[in-house]
Structure formats: C-alpha cells, structure tokens
Amino acid sequence: MITVLFGPPGSGKGTQAARLVEKLGAVHLSTGDMLRAELKSGSELGMKAKSIMEAGDLVPDELVTEIVATQLGNGTPETSYILDGFPRTLGQAKSLDDILAELGLAVDKAILIHIDDEIVVGRITGRFSCGQCGEGYHDVSKKPAVDGVCDKCGASDFQRRDDDKEEKIRNRLDAYHDQTEPVLPHYQAKGLLVKVDGYRSMDVVTQELEDLLSANGN
Ligand code: AMP
C-alpha cells in the first residue's frame, strides 16, 4: 500500500508518518530527511541542495525524484510505504505515478493534514530535537521534564533546524501554497484524497490516520 502524506511544514506530518510506520509496519520515506542525510554526508547531491534548503525553497524535481525512485526500487511489491514530503510539485506527482507504474504499483491513498499558516509559524519556531536520538520537543507545548536533558536518552545535545526561523518558515509556506497545494487536485480527481483536521492533538490525529489506513487493508 502506498500512502502519500500532505500538509504544510509544521502540520505534524513527519511525526505522524513516524508513528504510522511503527504501528502499521510500513516504510517511511521522507525526502526532507533523505536530503538532510545527503547534506550531512557532504555528497554532491547534498551540496547541490544545501543553499536551496537553507532558504526554504524547493530542491529541483529531478534531484528528489531520483532518490525516491532508488528507495522505491529497493522494496518488494508487498512493501507498504508512507511518503512524507513527496510529491511536492505536480511534476513530482507525475514522476511518482510513472515510477510506481513501472513497479506495477500505484498510490492508494493521499492524506492532507490541514492547518492554518499562523498556527504553523507558532509550532515551528518553538521546535527543537535531541541531537542524539532525534526525540522532538517544543518551547511551549513539550519541554523536556528536566531542562536541557532529553527525556528519552538523557543526552544534553539539543538542536534546531536552520530552516525553522520565521522568515524561512514563511518562505516554506509560500512554496507549499504555490507549488504543493496544486498537486492535491491530481489525487482528488482519482478519488484518493482525504482531508484530516490537523488542529487536534497528535494522538487524536494518529488514531484517525490509523483508522483510515487500516480500513484499506494495510
Ligand atoms: P521537510 O523536512 O519535508 O520540511 O523538507 C525540508 C526541505 O527539504 C524543504 O524545505 C525543501 O527545501 C527540501 N525538500 C524536501 N522534500 C522535497 C521535495 N519533495 N521537493 C523539493 N524539495 C524538497
């Protein structure tokens, strides 16, 4: 089963995708995570993407499409995937259809986690994570129990993403509205799009997503 997860930055789609893969035994494909890994490793692709990502713009379609195609090609026809952050343009959506068709597969469900821009800005500017285990925190809504110490692994090495500053978030929101929202009708026309309200707690949203995906035999 192939599920694509849409939502503006800060809608919680990364967290939800991580929870769903655990609960449903699917593979999480996050193009943002894959690009950050390329950047960290200093690869040629990472170097090409660096300044674009730092500005909050979208990396060219062919770069991201290539890494997604490689990952999908490594699976079996039975592998379930949750795609998080891809496709982000109409061109990527069409390439995804082609890549999957070659593998005898197709997108089964597209889920949009909807949330307004101002809520997004508040959510993202406060977020940080443990540099050791990746556990996510927030200045207001999820502080570590002991200030400066990760609840999960005890490390004191917290980090904030460079692109989580307000000006860059606004740029990422513009990219979302201008380039990613126009992808939604592609899935709506196929009857695959479901809209989920992202204002509620993470747990409530996870439950709704789980119900939606389980209902489809995942
Ligand atoms: P994310 O972690 O999904 O918010 O992605 C972080 C950044 O990586 C984005 O702001 C883009 O610069 C880049 N990126 C991630 N996925 C894509 C994609 N599918 N197409 C283009 N750029 C992407």
Boltz pocket constraint, residues with backbone or C-beta under 6 A from the ligand:
constraints:
  - pocket:
      binder: B
      contacts: [[A, 9], [A, 31], [A, 32], [A, 33], [A, 35], [A, 49], [A, 52], [A, 53], [A, 54], [A, 56], [A, 57], [A, 58], [A, 59], [A, 60], [A, 61], [A, 64], [A, 84], [A, 85], [A, 86], [A, 87], [A, 88], [A, 89], [A, 92], [A, 163], [A, 172]]
      max_distance: 6.0
